[in-house]
Amino acid sequence: MSQFKIFDKKHVLITGGLGFIGSNLAHTLVALGARVTIVDSMIPQYGGNLFNIEGIKNKVQVNISDVRDPHAINYLVKYQDYLFNLAGQTSHLDSMQDPQIDLDINASAQLSILEACRKHNPSIKIVFASTRQLYGKPQYLPVDEKHPICPVDVNGINKLAGEWYHLLYYRVYGIRSCALRLTNTYGPRMRVKDARQTFLGIWLRNLVDHKPLLVFGDGGQLRDFNYIDDVVNALLLAAAEEKSDGEIFNLGSKEVVSLAELATTMVALRSGASYSVVPFPPERKAIDIGDYYSDFTKIEQVLGWKPYVPLSVGLRRSLDYYLMHSEHYWDQSE
């Protein structure tokens, strides 16, 4: 952690900071001595949860505002040393049902944020949270950064636009930006009341509630997963290292499992738990990408990042967290 001493007393802005990844990042940055400002819209569908900053709420500044509001963003980016740009609409299904909102949040708002930085704080360093979804259905595995881009949903197209805006502003205006293409991130503080962030969320809730896990298709789809602590480490490395400027990096894991294997591992964590293999709902089948796992060689070689938390350990930690705090993440009467 010695390379992260640079965050001590630095001013850090986290968009989407009351959500899953942003709040975990905020906890770590507070421990590192950073002066953290969180901006979050607290729109119910997007995962913001004030309980996520329990334990640090008196050590961070929280601004409840929307990244789509340019006046708020113009003010918030001033005097910040780092911006972790994590706000976004993450549901692939929602992006197909309401594409305009997805466009507004994942593309248009990103341009507004970058314009605010260009005008009011061009020396800021930005780390943008992108997604593996923009690759679409893999043409080869593992997927590296040179893989063709072919999004299968509106969310993937808009996240790609947001990502490329960041890289364009680096090339043209010198605003130091980079993008991390995240794979399936999981862990404490994620949205688990539904499947808007990831199917693992609703699986964890069902484990706690003694309901079966539903595995779509035949259960043979391959995936890789990153525990939240490893993702936070990648975000901090990307911010701290000049070598990340203007670059795109995949995250990923060499621990690749099928969804049926994952379900088997998870039900073993909870006495009486079970899973069922069921047909794909048509709306999800239309945007399913099949097998996917990443080649993260680039970030390993350039920034020295690799995941450390084994899947079995991360799942145990996640389940224990929701067994203890379930009342803060979903309505117990549902």
C-alpha positions, -999 to +999 in steps of 0.1 A: +000+000+000+030+023+001+023+036-034-010+048-022+005+073+003+001+099-024-037+100-016-030+114+019-047+148+022-055+148-015-090+160-026-109+131-042-143+132-059-162+100-064-193+101-087-217+074-078-200+073-044-229+059-025-231+029-048-213-004-046-179+003-060-178+039-051-186+034-014-160+007-010-135+030-027-145+058-003-138+036+027-103+028+015-095+064+006-106+076+040-083+051+056-055+064+033-061+100+046-078+114+015-104+142+017-133+125+000-163+141-016-191+118-028-217+128-053-247+105-059-282+111-072-297+085-049-321+075-077-337+043-064-328+021-094-291+029-093-278+014-061-270+044-039-274+035-003-265+057+027-257+026+048-228+020+024-208+047+041-217+036+077-185+041+097-171+069+075-202+092+071-186+119+093-153+117+074-166+123+039-186+151+023-218+139+006-235+159-022-268+145-033-269+157-069-271+142-104-242+140-128-266+151-155-267+186-138-238+205-154-241+234-128-235+210-099-206+192-117-189+225-126-188+233-089-179+199-077-148+193-099-131+224-087-100+219-066-101+181-068-069+162-073-086+130-085-119+120-099-132+084-098-160+086-124-181+056-113-217+070-118-237+052-144-267+033-154-255-004-151-286-024-160-283-039-195-320-047-195-330-012-184-309+002-211-330-016-237-363-006-221-354+031-216-324+039-239-327+077-236-320+076-199-290+053-205-277+077-232-282+107-208-263+091-179-236+070-196-227+092-225-241+128-224-233+133-187-198+120-192-192+147-218-205+173-194-182+161-167-152+163-190-162+198-201-164+208-165-129+195-159-115+212-191-129+245-180-125+244-143-098+219-134-077+206-163-050+192-140-073+166-124-067+128-129-097+108-139-103+071-137-134+060-156-153+028-148-161+011-181-174-024-188-166-057-206-201-055-221-189-033-249-170-062-264-202-081-271-201-118-278-164-129-277-148-139-310-120-154-290-111-161-254-097-148-232-107-113-244-079-087-245-081-050-252-075-056-289-107-076-293-132-061-317-159-039-302-194-050-308-219-041-280-250-062-278-271-036-260-276+001-256-257+001-223-226-012-241-228+015-268-232+043-244-205+031-220-182+029-250-190+065-259-183+076-223-150+058-223-139+072-256-148+108-246-123+104-217-096+092-240-103+120-265-101+147-239-067+132-229-054+133-264-068+167-274-068+186-241-043+167-220-068+159-193-052+128-177-078+100-180-079+063-183-105+036-183-109+002-166-131-023-183-146-041-154-159-077-155-183-092-129-175-073-097-190-085-065-188-081-027-202-062+002-223-031-004-235-042-039-271-039-049-287-072-041-325-064-041-327-072-078-304-081-107-299-046-120-261-045-112-253-082-116-271-116-113-248-123-084-267-097-063-300-115-065-283-148-060-268-136-027-302-123-016-318-156-025-292-174-004-300-153+026-338-157+021-335-195+015-348-192-021-334-212-050-308-196-073-320-194-109-294-203-135-305-193-170-298-214-200-279-247-195-256-233-168-225-239-189-217-202-196-182-193-185-174-162-165-147-145-145-152-125-113-134-098-093-139-093-056-144-056-047-111-053-028-092-062-059-112-037-080-106-009-055-069-017-057-070-014-095-088+019-094-062+033-070-033+020-091-048+036-122-051+069-104-017+069-088+004+058-119+012+082-147+016+051-169-022+047-170-028+081-187-047+076-220-049+039-215-076+012-214-072-018-192-092-050-188-098-064-153-104-101-149-094-133-132-077-165-142-103-183-120-129-191-147-161-210-138-194-220-153-225-205-139-236-240-127-202-244-109-207-210-094-242-219-082-228-251-067-201-232-048-227-207-035-253-232-023-226-250-004-221-219+017-257-220+031-274-250+047-305-259+028-297-237-003-304-250-038-304-238-074-324-246-105-315-244-142-343-226-161-348-213-196-336-178-205-362-151-203-365-139-240-355-103-231-323-115-215-315-142-241-315-115-267-285-096-251-267-126-235-230-127-246-223-164-239-189-173-225-167-144-214-135-141-195-108-115-197-071-113-205-058-088-180-021-091-190-018-055-199-027-041-165-006-067-148+024-057-169+019-019-169+005-013-134+014-045-116-022-053-108-036-088-104-065-102-083-057-118-050-090-128-034-101-163-044-137-167-055-146-190-027-132-165-001-150-135-017-183-153-019-180-163+018-173-127+028-201-114+007-227-138+021-216-131+057-220-093+050-256-097+039-265-122+066-255-094+090-269-064+072-298-076+050-323-052+064-303-023+049-304-038+014-339-051+008-374-049+022-377-079+046-414-081+039-410-086+002 
